[in-house]
Amino acid sequence: MGSYVPTSPAEREEMLRSIGVPTVEALYDNVPSEMLLSRPLNLPEGLSELEVANKVSAIAEKNIVFKTVLRGAGAYRHHIPSIVKSVVNKEQLVTAYTPYQAEISQGILQSIFEYQTMICSLTGMDVSNASVYDGATAAAESVAMCIERKKTKAYISATVNPAYLDVVKTYCYGSGVPLTIIPEKNGVTDPEALKAALAGDSACFISQQPNFYGMMEDAAALGEITHGAGAKYVMICNPISLGICKTPAEYGADVAVGEGQPLGMPIAFGGPYLGFMAAKSQMARKLPGRIVGQTVDKEGKRGFVLTLQAREQHIRREKASSNICSNQALCALTAAVYLSAMGQKGLAQAATLCTSKAHYFAQQLCAIPGVEMVHEGEYFHEFVTTLPKTEEVLAELESEGILGGYPTEKGVLWCVTEVVTKAELDRAAAIVKEVLAR
């Protein structure tokens, strides 16, 4: 039902008489006078729909949309099949939200169930939740999953995305969990430092595969060291890489988390993103958020239910291990539609193109005097190089409609995905060579 708002003075007076109040101002008698606005708001006059459209369009034209993107660092541009937007833009799906009266919302429950099933298939894990806000949040929430009465300390690799690391630090600070950063060596986690740091009270160790520098970690060895100390092994993973790389489960991980943005979501000024979480079955009850399950009704027909929802998140916040009360339902649906459209072969093809093009571009760059690979070893679709005149090179690339790599303390972090063509890579390398030759 809508609300009726009286518009004429006579109607307003009639309303005031009906409720026994002399003036509208009298409704605010309990509000301190210094909190009441005694002057008109400094706002411009309203505009017509056409004027608003023109004004917004003029503002939007100031945005720079790069044709070629050679930067990742946690947000990636991939090809999105047209059917993805066609499906998720349907009115019934765009407007759907968390199913509070869950079993009535069979369609939404099924979409979440399908998403969970695909995440489990992708990661090799037994159970997935109904998603959290983003990859960084997922990494931080995984710490809370692993903390126990006698397991109170968390550890994280220095090669994890710095944004993720910051969020994990914040969560650990707020919950009083000691967090130790394991140093890196040659672009990957130092296994000896990890072995020396872990102790009997270690709850978990978090690593990223591939890591922030694009390097492939010796994830199996890190898992063995972690389990040897009696701690849980958490892996942050790039979902596209799982098209051709080993799954977190194959590396022995207990929990797999990551950012689902590469799965059908365009880069859109910082969001919305999608944090996925999956775990071994013995940790199912520690997953935050919701888990949707499939069952049958009394007539034997298939149906979907909220199998698990940690209610303390809502009613006992001070004792809750997580306060995640929502889920990224539309983003999760997008990821599910993308994975359905791509299929196993399509995802593998996208991952193969990413890594082959990245290696080609690295060869082209390293053929330029002054540009060298910073790290040795295997990488997926990101890598770090030295780059003299970094600011000048990146500015020149930008002027040519190319977003260059991400500057870091080690050098420039480049990224190549399947959407970048060989001609674009050759052009970018030529620009770098030209600037450095000046």
C-alpha positions, 0 to 999 in steps of 0.5 A: 500500500502507498501513503497518501500525502495531502497537497492543498492547505485545506487538506493539510488542515483537515489532517492536523485537526483529525490527529489533534495537532495545531501545526505541522511544526508541533509534530516535532516538539520533542526534537531540540530546536537546534536540530531543526533546519530554519532555512531553505536547503541550498539546492538547485531548482528541479530539472525536467527528465530531458534536462537530467538525462542531458546533464548526466550524459555530459558527466558520463562523457568525462569517464575514460573507457579504455579499449585495451586493458592490461591491468588486473590486480584483483579486477579483471575484464573478460568476455561475457557472453550476451546471454548472461546479461539477457538472463540476469536483466529479467525483471523477476531476477533483478528485483529479487532479494534475500528470501526471508520467507524462503520456501515461497521463493523457490526460483531464487532458492534454486538459482542459489542452489545452482550457484553453490553447486557450480562453486563446489564443482569449480573448487572441488569442495563439498559445500558452498554458501550463498555468497558474501560481499567480495573476495576480501570479505570472504578471506576475512570471514574464513579466519573466523571459520577456523578459530577455535578455543585452543586455535587462536592465531591466524597466518597469511602470506605477504603475497596475498592481494594487499586489499585482501590483507587490509580487510583480514587485518581489520577483521582480526583486529576487531575480533582480537585474533593475532595475525602474522604475515608470512614473508615472501621469497622470490615472489612466492611464500617462503615455506621455511618462514611458514614452518618456523612461524606455525605452532600448536595454537595456529588456527589457519594459514591463508595463501593465494593461488595465483598470488598477487604477483601472478605467480603460482605458489607451491600450494601443495607444500604450503598445505602440508606444512599448515596441516603438519602444524594442525592448522586449517589451510585456506586458499584464495583462488582466481575462478578463471584459473580453475579452468585449467589449474588444480582445484583448492581441494586437490591442493589439500585446502580446507576452505576455498575463497575468492572473488567472483567478479571474473565470472560474468561481471563487468568492471564497473567503477568498483563493484558490485563484486561477489565473494565466494566461499566453499569448504570441506563438509566437516566445516559446513556449519562454520560457513557464514551466511546461508546454504540452500539445499535440495529436497523433495516434498511429501508428494516426491516433487523436487524443492529447495530449502534453506538447509542452514542459516546461522541465526545467531547472526541476527539475534545474538550479534555479540556471540556470532562468529559472523555478522553477514546477514545478506548475500549477493544473490544477483551477482551469484546468479550472474556467475551461475549463468556465466558458468552455464554459458561457458561450460567446462570447455569454454572456461578452460579455453578462456583460461588457456587464452589468458595464460598463453597471451600473457606469456606472449606479451611478457616475451615481447616486453622483455625483448625491450632493453631495460625491461625484465621479469622480476620473478622466475617461475610459473605464472597464470595471466599476471606478471611483474616486470621492471619498467624504466620511466614507468610514469612516462610509459603508462601515460603514453599508453593511456593517451593511446587508449591503453590502460597499462599495468599496475605500478607496485614496489617491485615493478609493474604488474601486467595482466592479459586476459582472453579479450586482448588481441595479439595486435593490441599486445604488439601495439602496446609493446611497440609504444613501450619500446618507443618511449624507452628509446627516446 
